């Protein structure tokens, strides 16, 4: 009987099988490691891009904050300037106020029929005391005051009979009224001019 020894062939087949499996494992290991390395590079690139965007956004935000601070500063300066301008305008109007009041009151007098004994103006109120020949003169004077753009809420406080020297039966009167500020009068006149142009 003939005997054939197949063991070396089997051993070679087993070694070849192990070599093939090791090669496949090594190739798979290299492929997985390469894939992971590439994926890591891709993630690092995305992280770098995002960090760059974050830095540029922070820089833009800082610039916008600086611009906002500058706008706030300019706004505050404009408000201060506006207040100063209003103060200057009010001072100019207040300076003219007494002159305008005296001029207006002079024009309101009914010639040779009445005169003032006192005139007091404070805090938007005007108190007038005077003497007139009769009640009609007082009524005409009040009508003039009511028609004037400088006054409102004209009220007769009192009228009394008064004798001065040889003249009997004169009427002393007291009138109070509210003053309309010059700025309001100027504003109203401006509106009326605009309405006429339209």
MDTraj code that builds the backbone (N, CA, C; nanometers):
import mdtraj as md
import numpy as np

residues = "UNK UNK UNK UNK UNK UNK UNK UNK UNK UNK UNK UNK UNK UNK UNK UNK UNK UNK UNK UNK UNK UNK UNK UNK UNK UNK UNK UNK UNK UNK UNK UNK UNK UNK UNK UNK UNK UNK UNK UNK UNK UNK UNK UNK UNK UNK UNK UNK UNK UNK UNK UNK UNK UNK UNK UNK UNK UNK UNK UNK UNK UNK UNK UNK UNK UNK UNK UNK UNK UNK UNK UNK UNK UNK UNK UNK UNK UNK UNK UNK UNK UNK UNK UNK UNK UNK UNK UNK UNK UNK UNK UNK UNK UNK UNK UNK UNK UNK UNK UNK UNK UNK UNK UNK UNK UNK UNK UNK UNK UNK UNK UNK UNK UNK UNK UNK UNK UNK UNK UNK UNK UNK UNK UNK UNK UNK UNK UNK UNK UNK UNK UNK UNK UNK UNK UNK UNK UNK UNK UNK UNK UNK UNK UNK UNK UNK UNK UNK UNK UNK UNK UNK UNK UNK UNK UNK UNK UNK UNK UNK UNK UNK UNK UNK UNK UNK UNK UNK UNK UNK UNK UNK UNK UNK UNK UNK UNK UNK UNK UNK UNK UNK UNK UNK UNK UNK UNK UNK UNK UNK UNK UNK UNK UNK UNK UNK UNK UNK".split()
xyz = np.array([
    [0.0815, -0.1175, 0.0000],
    [0.0000, 0.0000, 0.0000],
    [0.0860, 0.1240, 0.0000],
    [0.0389, 0.2116, -0.0724],
    [0.1176, 0.3324, -0.0909],
    [0.0627, 0.4376, 0.0062],
    [0.1567, 0.5014, 0.0714],
    [0.1146, 0.6086, 0.1653],
    [0.1631, 0.7403, 0.1110],
    [0.0684, 0.8412, 0.1169],
    [0.1027, 0.9769, 0.0719],
    [0.0916, 1.0672, 0.1936],
    [0.1921, 1.1440, 0.2118],
    [0.1921, 1.2356, 0.3280],
    [0.1360, 1.3719, 0.2818],
    [0.0180, 1.4042, 0.3253],
    [-0.0492, 1.5301, 0.2880],
    [-0.0268, 1.6403, 0.3926],
    [0.0421, 1.6120, 0.4957],
    [0.0600, 1.7100, 0.6020],
    [0.1350, 1.8345, 0.5559],
    [0.2406, 1.8235, 0.4810],
    [0.3063, 1.9473, 0.4409],
    [0.2153, 2.0324, 0.3525],
    [0.1371, 1.9710, 0.2694],
    [0.0451, 2.0487, 0.1845],
    [-0.0574, 2.1210, 0.2706],
    [-0.1128, 2.0516, 0.3688],
    [-0.2096, 2.1135, 0.4594],
    [-0.1454, 2.2234, 0.5404],
    [-0.0278, 2.2027, 0.5859],
    [0.0420, 2.3050, 0.6637],
    [0.0667, 2.4285, 0.5774],
    [0.1029, 2.4032, 0.4496],
    [0.1221, 2.5178, 0.3607],
    [-0.0096, 2.5905, 0.3360],
    [-0.1181, 2.5177, 0.3210],
    [-0.2507, 2.5791, 0.2988],
    [-0.2929, 2.6592, 0.4212],
    [-0.2646, 2.6060, 0.5401],
    [-0.3006, 2.6764, 0.6639],
    [-0.2181, 2.8043, 0.6755],
    [-0.0874, 2.7918, 0.6427],
    [-0.0020, 2.9110, 0.6489],
    [-0.0465, 3.0157, 0.5473],
    [-0.0811, 2.9686, 0.4305],
    [-0.1298, 3.0618, 0.3271],
    [-0.2607, 3.1273, 0.3706],
    [-0.3473, 3.0523, 0.4316],
    [-0.4754, 3.1055, 0.4826],
    [-0.4495, 3.2098, 0.5920],
    [-0.3576, 3.1819, 0.6816],
    [-0.3239, 3.2759, 0.7900],
    [-0.2616, 3.4013, 0.7306],
    [-0.1725, 3.3832, 0.6309],
    [-0.1100, 3.4973, 0.5655],
    [-0.2145, 3.5849, 0.4965],
    [-0.3119, 3.5223, 0.4287],
    [-0.4188, 3.5943, 0.3592],
    [-0.5056, 3.6718, 0.4607],
    [-0.5432, 3.6043, 0.5708],
    [-0.6257, 3.6704, 0.6729],
    [-0.5498, 3.7861, 0.7373],
    [-0.4200, 3.7651, 0.7626],
    [-0.3389, 3.8726, 0.8208],
    [-0.3276, 3.9896, 0.7227],
    [-0.3134, 3.9625, 0.5951],
    [-0.3057, 4.0679, 0.4933],
    [-0.4372, 4.1455, 0.4866],
    [-0.5471, 4.0696, 0.4884],
    [-0.6790, 4.1372, 0.4856],
    [-0.6950, 4.2236, 0.6103],
    [-0.6568, 4.1681, 0.7270],
    [-0.6665, 4.2440, 0.8523],
    [-0.5796, 4.3689, 0.8466],
    [-0.4574, 4.3513, 0.7935],
    [-0.3648, 4.4633, 0.7843],
    [-0.4182, 4.5693, 0.6883],
    [-0.4724, 4.5261, 0.5739],
    [-0.5295, 4.6197, 0.4773],
    [-0.6487, 4.6921, 0.5383],
    [-0.7339, 4.6151, 0.6068],
    [-0.8507, 4.6783, 0.6728],
    [-0.8052, 4.7758, 0.7812],
    [-0.7035, 4.7372, 0.8564],
    [-0.6527, 4.8244, 0.9627],
    [-0.5959, 4.9533, 0.9036],
    [-0.5209, 4.9393, 0.7943],
    [-0.4641, 5.0575, 0.7285],
    [-0.5766, 5.1445, 0.6705],
    [-0.6783, 5.0796, 0.6094],
    [-0.7904, 5.1548, 0.5510],
    [-0.8682, 5.2290, 0.6601],
    [-0.8978, 5.1603, 0.7706],
    [-0.9720, 5.2233, 0.8810],
    [-0.8893, 5.3361, 0.9415],
    [-0.7606, 5.3124, 0.9631],
    [-0.6722, 5.4155, 1.0193],
    [-0.6628, 5.5337, 0.9233],
    [-0.6506, 5.5061, 0.7938],
    [-0.6468, 5.6141, 0.6949],
    [-0.7779, 5.6913, 0.6923],
    [-0.8909, 5.6184, 0.6983],
    [-1.0220, 5.6845, 0.7010],
    [-1.0393, 5.7718, 0.8244],
    [-0.9970, 5.7156, 0.9400],
    [-1.0063, 5.7933, 1.0641],
    [-0.9142, 5.9150, 1.0592],
    [-0.7945, 5.8981, 1.0032],
    [-0.7018, 6.0104, 0.9912],
    [-0.7598, 6.1192, 0.8997],
    [-0.8181, 6.0759, 0.7857],
    [-0.8796, 6.1718, 0.6928],
    [-0.9985, 6.2430, 0.7591],
    [-1.0810, 6.1641, 0.8308],
    [-1.1967, 6.2230, 0.8998],
    [-1.1504, 6.3212, 1.0070],
    [-1.0402, 6.2871, 1.0761],
    [-0.9836, 6.3764, 1.1774],
    [-0.9350, 6.5067, 1.1124],
    [-0.8661, 6.4936, 0.9967],
    [-0.8206, 6.6125, 0.9256],
    [-0.9404, 6.6994, 0.8822],
    [-1.0458, 6.6326, 0.8343],
    [-1.1659, 6.7045, 0.7922],
    [-1.2287, 6.7787, 0.9106],
    [-1.2413, 6.7124, 1.0249],
    [-1.2985, 6.7766, 1.1445],
    [-1.2107, 6.8929, 1.1912],
    [-1.0779, 6.8727, 1.1897],
    [-0.9869, 6.9801, 1.2300],
    [-0.9993, 7.1007, 1.1371],
    [-1.0158, 7.0737, 1.0093],
    [-1.0339, 7.1822, 0.9124],
    [-1.1643, 7.2581, 0.9416],
    [-1.2715, 7.1830, 0.9695],
    [-1.3996, 7.2479, 1.0033],
    [-1.3876, 7.3272, 1.1328],
    [-1.3175, 7.2718, 1.2322],
    [-1.2971, 7.3424, 1.3591],
    [-1.2200, 7.4714, 1.3367],
    [-1.1156, 7.4631, 1.2516],
    [-1.0372, 7.5836, 1.2215],
    [-1.1232, 7.6888, 1.1514],
    [-1.2066, 7.6433, 1.0566],
    [-1.2974, 7.7371, 0.9878],
    [-1.3945, 7.8017, 1.0861],
    [-1.4525, 7.7185, 1.1744],
    [-1.5475, 7.7718, 1.2731],
    [-1.4781, 7.8682, 1.3696],
    [-1.3560, 7.8337, 1.4113],
    [-1.2817, 7.9246, 1.5001],
    [-1.2511, 8.0570, 1.4304],
    [-1.2180, 8.0476, 1.3017],
    [-1.1926, 8.1708, 1.2255],
    [-1.3198, 8.2551, 1.2164],
    [-1.4324, 8.1896, 1.1925],
    [-1.5610, 8.2623, 1.1872],
    [-1.5934, 8.3242, 1.3232],
    [-1.5692, 8.2478, 1.4286],
    [-1.5954, 8.3000, 1.5639],
    [-1.5092, 8.4233, 1.5893],
    [-1.3807, 8.4143, 1.5532],
    [-1.2910, 8.5286, 1.5748],
    [-1.3325, 8.6494, 1.4927],
    [-1.3714, 8.6251, 1.3657],
    [-1.4149, 8.7388, 1.2828],
    [-1.5461, 8.7968, 1.3355],
    [-1.6357, 8.7103, 1.3841],
    [-1.7619, 8.7588, 1.4423],
    [-1.7358, 8.8390, 1.5683],
    [-1.6428, 8.7915, 1.6512],
    [-1.6076, 8.8670, 1.7727],
    [-1.5475, 9.0032, 1.7377],
    [-1.4629, 9.0036, 1.6353],
    [-1.4027, 9.1308, 1.5934],
    [-1.5098, 9.2254, 1.5399],
    [-1.6040, 9.1709, 1.4599],
    [-1.7138, 9.2538, 1.4076],
    [-1.8016, 9.3033, 1.5215],
    [-1.8280, 9.2159, 1.6197],
    [-1.9093, 9.2550, 1.7355],
    [-1.8413, 9.3657, 1.8151],
    [-1.7117, 9.3536, 1.8335],
    [-1.6371, 9.4584, 1.9057],
    [-1.6439, 9.5900, 1.8299],
    [-1.6323, 9.5827, 1.6966],
    [-1.6415, 9.7056, 1.6155],
    [-1.7810, 9.7665, 1.6261],
    [-1.8843, 9.6803, 1.6226],
    [-2.0231, 9.7298, 1.6343],
    [-2.0476, 9.7905, 1.7726],
    [-1.9921, 9.7281, 1.8766],
    [-2.0059, 9.7837, 2.0118],
    [-1.9399, 9.9204, 2.0201],
    [-1.8245, 9.9318, 1.9558],
    [-1.7553, 10.0607, 1.9560],
    [-1.8377, 10.1646, 1.8800],
    [-1.8970, 10.1244, 1.7667],
    [-1.9827, 10.2165, 1.6913],
    [-2.1062, 10.2541, 1.7725],
    [-2.1660, 10.1549, 1.8426],
    [-2.2832, 10.1829, 1.9254],
    [-2.2479, 10.2799, 2.0378],
    [-2.1311, 10.2609, 2.0983],
    [-2.0868, 10.3525, 2.2038],
    [-2.0680, 10.4933, 2.1477],
    [-2.0136, 10.5016, 2.0268],
    [-1.9936, 10.6323, 1.9615],
    [-2.1279, 10.6984, 1.9308],
    [-2.2243, 10.6170, 1.8829],
    [-2.3591, 10.6700, 1.8550],
    [-2.4242, 10.7187, 1.9841],
    [-2.4099, 10.6411, 2.0920],
    [-2.4658, 10.6833, 2.2217],
    [-2.4029, 10.8142, 2.2675],
    [-2.2712, 10.8259, 2.2525],
    [-2.2023, 10.9484, 2.2929],
    [-2.2517, 11.0678, 2.2115],
    [-2.2645, 11.0480, 2.0806],
    [-2.3118, 11.1574, 1.9943],
    [-2.4562, 11.1933, 2.0287],
    [-2.5395, 11.0912, 2.0560],
    [-2.6797, 11.1167, 2.0933],
    [-2.6872, 11.1983, 2.2218],
    [-2.6043, 11.1627, 2.3196],
    [-2.6034, 11.2384, 2.4450],
    [-2.5573, 11.3821, 2.4218],
    [-2.4555, 11.3977, 2.3383],
    [-2.4073, 11.5333, 2.3075],
    [-2.5147, 11.6141, 2.2350],
    [-2.5884, 11.5491, 2.1455],
    [-2.6979, 11.6184, 2.0754],
    [-2.8082, 11.6599, 2.1723],
    [-2.8407, 11.5710, 2.2683],
    [-2.9423, 11.6056, 2.3683],
    [-2.8968, 11.7247, 2.4518],
    [-2.7692, 11.7230, 2.4923],
    [-2.7156, 11.8351, 2.5708],
    [-2.7200, 11.9629, 2.4882],
    [-2.6812, 11.9525, 2.3615],
    [-2.6836, 12.0684, 2.2723],
    [-2.8267, 12.1195, 2.2531],
    [-2.9210, 12.0273, 2.2388],
    [-3.0617, 12.0662, 2.2231],
    [-3.1104, 12.1398, 2.3482],
    [-3.0751, 12.0877, 2.4658],
    [-3.1156, 12.1539, 2.5906],
    [-3.0532, 12.2927, 2.6013],
    [-2.9260, 12.3028, 2.5635],
    [-2.8600, 12.4333, 2.5686],
    [-2.9263, 12.5311, 2.4717],
    [-2.9618, 12.4815, 2.3530],
    [-3.0289, 12.5665, 2.2548],
    [-3.1638, 12.6134, 2.3081],
    [-3.2390, 12.5210, 2.3708],
    [-3.3682, 12.5585, 2.4293],
    [-3.3506, 12.6635, 2.5377],
    [-3.2466, 12.6475, 2.6195],
    [-3.2205, 12.7457, 2.7257],
    [-3.1896, 12.8822, 2.6644],
    [-3.1081, 12.8814, 2.5582],
    [-3.0730, 13.0082, 2.4929],
    [-3.1973, 13.0736, 2.4333],
    [-3.2797, 12.9931, 2.3656],
    [-3.4036, 13.0476, 2.3065],
    [-3.4946, 13.1015, 2.4160],
    [-3.5093, 13.0256, 2.5250],
    [-3.5955, 13.0711, 2.6350],
    [-3.5410, 13.1991, 2.6993],
    [-3.4074, 13.2058, 2.7138],
    [-3.3489, 13.3273, 2.7697],
    [-3.3741, 13.4467, 2.6787],
    [-3.3616, 13.4237, 2.5478],
    [-3.3875, 13.5336, 2.4532],
    [-3.5336, 13.5773, 2.4604],
    [-3.6232, 13.4797, 2.4699],
    [-3.7660, 13.5139, 2.4798],
    [-3.7973, 13.5817, 2.6136],
    [-3.7353, 13.5306, 2.7215],
    [-3.7582, 13.5920, 2.8528],
    [-3.7068, 13.7357, 2.8555],
    [-3.5971, 13.7595, 2.7852],
    [-3.5420, 13.8953, 2.7804],
    [-3.6408, 13.9901, 2.7119],
    [-3.7057, 13.9399, 2.6086],
    [-3.8037, 14.0217, 2.5361],
    [-3.9378, 14.0269, 2.6079],
    [-3.9582, 13.9324, 2.6985],
    [-4.0891, 13.9126, 2.7607],
    [-4.1420, 14.0386, 2.8282],
    [-4.0618, 14.1010, 2.9123],
    [-4.1071, 14.2201, 2.9847],
    [-4.1378, 14.3348, 2.8879],
    [-4.0521, 14.3497, 2.7859],
    [-4.0726, 14.4568, 2.6881],
    [-4.2025, 14.4338, 2.6108],
    [-4.2247, 14.3081, 2.5691],
    [-4.3468, 14.2760, 2.4945],
    [-4.4697, 14.2972, 2.5821],
    [-4.4602, 14.2581, 2.7107],
    [-4.5733, 14.2771, 2.8014],
    [-4.6066, 14.4254, 2.8166],
    [-4.5052, 14.5078, 2.8418],
    [-4.5310, 14.6512, 2.8589],
    [-4.5843, 14.7140, 2.7299],
    [-4.5282, 14.6725, 2.6157],
    [-4.5760, 14.7241, 2.4880],
    [-4.7218, 14.6846, 2.4644],
    [-4.7535, 14.5572, 2.4923],
    [-4.8908, 14.5088, 2.4729],
    [-4.9875, 14.5811, 2.5657],
    [-4.9486, 14.5965, 2.6916],
    [-5.0379, 14.6634, 2.7879],
    [-5.0569, 14.8108, 2.7505],
    [-4.9532, 14.8737, 2.6957],
    [-4.9654, 15.0128, 2.6513],
    [-5.0657, 15.0237, 2.5366],
    [-5.0620, 14.9263, 2.4447],
    [-5.1557, 14.9286, 2.3321],
    [-5.2984, 14.8952, 2.3742],
    [-5.3143, 14.8267, 2.4862],
    [-5.4481, 14.7872, 2.5321],
    [-5.5238, 14.9030, 2.6002],
    [-5.4514, 15.0019, 2.6485],
    [-5.5149, 15.1138, 2.7215],
    [-5.6109, 15.1903, 2.6300],
    [-5.7256, 15.2239, 2.6832],
    [-5.8208, 15.3087, 2.6103],
    [-5.7864, 15.4530, 2.6451],
    [-5.7390, 15.5273, 2.5439],
    [-5.6860, 15.6628, 2.5648],
    [-5.7876, 15.7546, 2.6332],
    [-5.7362, 15.8292, 2.7294],
    [-5.8083, 15.9352, 2.7995],
    [-5.9328, 15.8854, 2.8712],
    [-5.9468, 15.7512, 2.8858],
    [-6.0647, 15.6989, 2.9559],
    [-6.0240, 15.6064, 3.0722],
    [-5.8953, 15.5699, 3.0790],
    [-5.8510, 15.4805, 3.1869],
    [-5.7000, 15.4934, 3.2063],
    [-5.6504, 15.4444, 3.3197],
    [-5.5074, 15.4369, 3.3447],
    [-5.4816, 15.3254, 3.4466],
    [-5.3576, 15.2789, 3.4461],
    [-5.3190, 15.1721, 3.5382],
    [-5.2708, 15.2328, 3.6689],
    [-5.3025, 15.1638, 3.7778],
    [-5.2423, 15.2014, 3.9058],
    [-5.1364, 15.0996, 3.9471],
    [-5.1502, 14.9754, 3.8990],
    [-5.0442, 14.8753, 3.9219],
    [-5.0552, 14.7653, 3.8162],
    [-4.9393, 14.7085, 3.7872],
    [-4.9302, 14.5988, 3.6907],
    [-4.8268, 14.5012, 3.7446],
    [-4.8684, 14.3773, 3.7690],
    [-4.7774, 14.2775, 3.8259],
    [-4.7861, 14.1498, 3.7427],
    [-4.6710, 14.1002, 3.7016],
    [-4.6654, 13.9774, 3.6222],
    [-4.5685, 13.8805, 3.6879],
    [-4.6159, 13.7593, 3.7161],
    [-4.5276, 13.6563, 3.7698],
    [-4.5874, 13.5181, 3.7417],
    [-4.4993, 13.4259, 3.7068],
    [-4.5346, 13.2861, 3.6839],
    [-4.6546, 13.2696, 3.5905],
    [-4.6557, 13.3425, 3.4818],
    [-4.7601, 13.3258, 3.3816],
    [-4.8915, 13.3942, 3.4140],
    [-4.8989, 13.4674, 3.5230],
    [-5.0209, 13.5400, 3.5608],
    [-4.9934, 13.6892, 3.5582],
    [-5.0946, 13.7659, 3.5200],
    [-5.0838, 13.9118, 3.5191],
    [-5.1998, 13.9673, 3.6002],
    [-5.1665, 14.0541, 3.6962],
    [-5.2685, 14.1229, 3.7768],
    [-5.2623, 14.2713, 3.7422],
    [-5.3781, 14.3250, 3.7038],
    [-5.3866, 14.4666, 3.6661],
    [-5.4838, 14.5355, 3.7617],
    [-5.4416, 14.6505, 3.8074],
    [-5.5317, 14.7377, 3.8832],
    [-5.5279, 14.8731, 3.8144],
    [-5.6437, 14.9354, 3.8064],
    [-5.6491, 15.0637, 3.7380],
    [-5.7774, 15.1377, 3.7696],
    [-5.7899, 15.2540, 3.7059],
    [-5.9075, 15.3394, 3.7243],
    [-5.9609, 15.3726, 3.5855],
    [-6.0959, 15.3671, 3.5707],
    [-6.1608, 15.3995, 3.4435],
    [-6.2726, 15.4992, 3.4709],
    [-6.3151, 15.5685, 3.3653],
    [-6.4223, 15.6665, 3.3811],
    [-6.5564, 15.6001, 3.4094],
    [-6.5795, 15.4803, 3.3493],
    [-6.7080, 15.4140, 3.3701],
    [-6.6940, 15.2632, 3.3464],
    [-6.8048, 15.1919, 3.3685],
    [-6.8034, 15.0461, 3.3517],
    [-6.7848, 15.0056, 3.2055],
    [-6.8357, 15.0839, 3.1122],
    [-6.8209, 15.0522, 2.9694],
    [-6.6735, 15.0512, 2.9308],
    [-6.5972, 15.1445, 2.9833],
    [-6.4537, 15.1487, 2.9541],
    [-6.3857, 15.0221, 3.0048],
    [-6.4217, 14.9762, 3.1245],
    [-6.3655, 14.8518, 3.1796],
    [-6.4034, 14.7344, 3.0894],
    [-6.5300, 14.7305, 3.0444],
    [-6.5747, 14.6222, 2.9562],
    [-6.4996, 14.6254, 2.8232],
    [-6.4822, 14.7439, 2.7649],
    [-6.4073, 14.7555, 2.6389],
    [-6.2611, 14.7115, 2.6574],
    [-6.2032, 14.7487, 2.7690],
    [-6.0650, 14.7097, 2.7991],
    [-6.0541, 14.5573, 2.8099],
    [-6.1482, 14.4935, 2.8776],
    [-6.1476, 14.3470, 2.8905],
    [-6.1650, 14.2792, 2.7547],
    [-6.2480, 14.3382, 2.6695],
    [-6.2672, 14.2835, 2.5341],
    [-6.1370, 14.2884, 2.4564],
    [-6.0641, 14.3987, 2.4698],
    [-5.9338, 14.4095, 2.4015],
    [-5.8373, 14.3024, 2.4531],
    [-5.8359, 14.2828, 2.5833],
    [-5.7477, 14.1823, 2.6415],
    [-5.7823, 14.0417, 2.5918],
    [-5.9108, 14.0115, 2.5838],
    [-5.9539, 13.8785, 2.5389],
    [-5.9182, 13.8535, 2.3925],
    [-5.9192, 13.9593, 2.3118],
    [-5.8860, 13.9442, 2.1695],
    [-5.7353, 13.9366, 2.1464],
    [-5.6572, 13.9772, 2.2436],
    [-5.5121, 13.9776, 2.2283],
    [-5.4583, 13.8337, 2.2270],
    [-5.3612, 13.8043, 2.1398],
    [-5.3018, 13.6700, 2.1389],
    [-5.2094, 13.6451, 2.2581],
    [-5.1814, 13.7490, 2.3352],
    [-5.0871, 13.7375, 2.4471],
    [-5.1521, 13.6924, 2.5776],
    [-5.2871, 13.6969, 2.5850],
    [-5.3538, 13.6678, 2.7119],
    [-5.4677, 13.5685, 2.6927],
    [-5.4980, 13.4984, 2.7997],
    [-5.6136, 13.4088, 2.8031],
    [-5.6716, 13.4121, 2.9437],
    [-5.7912, 13.3593, 2.9557],
    [-5.8564, 13.3473, 3.0865],
    [-5.8638, 13.4833, 3.1589],
    [-5.9147, 13.5842, 3.0881],
    [-5.9268, 13.7199, 3.1439],
    [-6.0468, 13.7219, 3.2389],
    [-6.0222, 13.7651, 3.3638],
    [-6.1297, 13.7669, 3.4646],
    [-6.1302, 13.8995, 3.5391],
    [-6.2491, 13.9523, 3.5542],
    [-6.2677, 14.0746, 3.6338],
    [-6.2805, 14.0324, 3.7793],
    [-6.1885, 14.0811, 3.8626],
    [-6.1912, 14.0452, 4.0044],
    [-6.2857, 14.1369, 4.0832],
    [-6.2782, 14.2663, 4.0513],
    [-6.3657, 14.3595, 4.1241],
    [-6.3721, 14.4935, 4.0515],
    [-6.4821, 14.5644, 4.0737],
    [-6.4945, 14.7053, 4.0331],
    [-6.5555, 14.7776, 4.1523],
    [-6.5028, 14.8974, 4.1797],
    [-6.5536, 14.9781, 4.2916],
    [-6.5639, 15.1222, 4.2462],
    [-6.6556, 15.1876, 4.3068],
    [-6.6670, 15.3315, 4.2835],
    [-6.5542, 15.3983, 4.3592],
    [-6.4928, 15.4983, 4.2930],
    [-6.3797, 15.5672, 4.3560],
    [-6.3840, 15.7141, 4.3178],
    [-6.3579, 15.7950, 4.4162],
    [-6.3498, 15.9405, 4.3931],
    [-6.2045, 15.9820, 4.4046],
    [-6.1589, 16.0575, 4.3060],
    [-6.0219, 16.1083, 4.3095],
    [-6.0295, 16.2593, 4.2940],
    [-5.9906, 16.3266, 4.3987],
    [-5.9944, 16.4732, 4.3978],
    [-6.1353, 16.5249, 4.3689],
    [-6.1480, 16.6111, 4.2689],
    [-6.2769, 16.6700, 4.2326],
    [-6.3600, 16.5772, 4.1433],
    [-6.2996, 16.4716, 4.0938],
    [-6.3709, 16.3835, 4.0006],
    [-6.4412, 16.2750, 4.0804],
    [-6.5730, 16.2695, 4.0645],
    [-6.6534, 16.1701, 4.1363],
    [-6.6929, 16.0562, 4.0417],
    [-6.7292, 15.9466, 4.1026],
    [-6.7913, 15.8346, 4.0337],
    [-6.6983, 15.7664, 3.9314],
    [-6.5690, 15.7604, 3.9628],
    [-6.4776, 15.6820, 3.8795],
    [-6.4881, 15.5353, 3.9213],
    [-6.4387, 15.4471, 3.8361],
    [-6.4444, 15.3029, 3.8661],
    [-6.3027, 15.2493, 3.8787],
    [-6.2687, 15.1976, 3.9964],
    [-6.1411, 15.1270, 4.0106],
    [-6.1692, 14.9792, 3.9799],
    [-6.0760, 14.9135, 3.9159],
    [-6.0987, 14.7741, 3.8755],
    [-5.9736, 14.6911, 3.9024],
    [-5.9962, 14.5613, 3.9137],
    [-5.8861, 14.4641, 3.9284],
    [-5.9163, 14.3484, 3.8326],
    [-5.8197, 14.3179, 3.7488],
    [-5.8355, 14.2116, 3.6486],
    [-5.7165, 14.1173, 3.6598],
    [-5.7437, 13.9881, 3.6514],
    [-5.6355, 13.8892, 3.6441],
    [-5.6499, 13.8112, 3.5129],
    [-5.5370, 13.7655, 3.4614],
    [-5.5382, 13.6872, 3.3379],
    [-5.4114, 13.6047, 3.3295],
    [-5.4140, 13.5098, 3.2390],
    [-5.2968, 13.4249, 3.2159],
    [-5.2224, 13.4757, 3.0936],
    [-5.0908, 13.4680, 3.1014],
    [-5.0078, 13.5078, 2.9866],
    [-4.9775, 13.3860, 2.9022],
    [-4.9828, 13.4060, 2.7720],
    [-4.9435, 13.3001, 2.6794],
    [-4.7953, 13.3225, 2.6478],
    [-4.7102, 13.2201, 2.6665],
    [-4.5663, 13.2377, 2.6412],
    [-4.5397, 13.2819, 2.4972],
    [-4.4353, 13.3622, 2.4815],
    [-4.3990, 13.4127, 2.3486],
    [-4.3665, 13.2983, 2.2522],
    [-4.3071, 13.1909, 2.3044],
    [-4.2743, 13.0775, 2.2167],
    [-4.4014, 13.0150, 2.1590],
    [-4.5076, 13.0062, 2.2399],
    [-4.6349, 12.9512, 2.1911],
    [-4.6986, 13.0435, 2.0881],
    [-4.6876, 13.1738, 2.1110],
    [-4.7435, 13.2706, 2.0159],
    [-4.6696, 13.2611, 1.8832],
    [-4.5356, 13.2540, 1.8897],
    [-4.4550, 13.2432, 1.7672],
    [-4.4874, 13.1138, 1.6926],
    [-4.5052, 13.0051, 1.7669],
    [-4.5388, 12.8769, 1.7058],
    [-4.6753, 12.8837, 1.6370],
    [-4.7719, 12.9444, 1.7046],
    [-4.9071, 12.9559, 1.6479],
    [-4.9067, 13.0443, 1.5230],
    [-4.8321, 13.1538, 1.5286],
    [-4.8224, 13.2415, 1.4107],
    [-4.7573, 13.1683, 1.2943],
    [-4.6563, 13.0879, 1.3224],
    [-4.5908, 13.0077, 1.2176],
    [-4.6875, 12.9088, 1.1549],
    [-4.7687, 12.8443, 1.2387],
    [-4.8682, 12.7496, 1.1876],
    [-4.9720, 12.8208, 1.1012],
    [-5.0126, 12.9417, 1.1433],
    [-5.1101, 13.0163, 1.0652],
    [-5.0520, 13.0576, 0.9293],
    [-4.9245, 13.0955, 0.9273],
    [-4.8597, 13.1314, 0.8013],
    [-4.8534, 13.0098, 0.7086],
    [-4.8207, 12.8940, 0.7648],
    [-4.8150, 12.7718, 0.6843],
    [-4.9534, 12.7367, 0.6291],
    [-5.0571, 12.7563, 0.7123],
    [-5.1936, 12.7259, 0.6678],
    [-5.2355, 12.8193, 0.5541],
    [-5.1939, 12.9461, 0.5610],
    [-5.2279, 13.0413, 0.4547],
    [-5.1580, 13.0052, 0.3241],
    [-5.0335, 12.9539, 0.3337],
    [-4.9598, 12.9165, 0.2134],
    [-5.0238, 12.7947, 0.1443],
    [-5.0821, 12.7068, 0.2231],
    [-5.1385, 12.5822, 0.1689],
    [-5.2623, 12.6052, 0.0864],
])
top = md.Topology()
chain = top.add_chain()
for i, resn in enumerate(residues, 1):
    res = top.add_residue(resn, chain, resSeq=i)
    for name in ("N", "CA", "C"):
        top.add_atom(name, md.element.get_by_symbol(name[0]), res)
traj = md.Trajectory(xyz[None], top)
